[in-house]
Amino acid sequence: MTAMHFTRTLCLTSAALLMSLGAHAESSTPNMLPKHIVFLGGLAHNKGPIASETEDGPDVNIAYHHLLKRFDNSGLYAHGGAVINLSDGTSYAYIGGTGRLAFGASPVYGEIGVGFAVHDGDLEKKSNNKRELGSRELFRFEISLGYQISDAISASLFMDHISNGSILNNDDNRGLDTYGLRIGYSY
């Protein structure tokens, strides 16, 4: 099974499971931001503007967002999660904050988040098959564009980047990008 086939299968299975949960969820007030969101996603590992061919394979993303402050059609969320590589690549856990902006009454929304990550990858170049990241703790940036399918279910295109920004170690700052699809369950 190829990495792309696995990622597609994971996304479709996740969508079917979350849609069945959403069919039984209580309806919330229309156009209100959800207080809690659990995300499950399939991501492509080390693909993007900073990526190289040193690591790849599929990733699973699990995340939780908790609404801290609501502003009309936008909100500020605290978040935590993990990106787990299913090959021999780098996995990481993260925390931070995310701003969500709903576009009026439209079900389309955008998100931008920042925070910190801790990874299990190499700090220095030890192998041609691993990405060197310079420091165990890294800065993290995420961006997504989503669609609220129902009160309980959303789907979003998601990308994140972890890096030390050449601040913590100037010599080894390769960074790591992931992108893919996430399904959200709100309650």
PyMOL commands that set and color helices and strands:
alter all, ss='L'
color gray80, all
select helices_A, chain A and resi 3-22
alter helices_A, ss='H'
color red, helices_A
select strands_A, chain A and resi 36-45+58-71+74-85+92-102+108-119+137-148+153-163+176-186
alter strands_A, ss='S'
color yellow, strands_A
deselect
rebuild
show_as cartoon
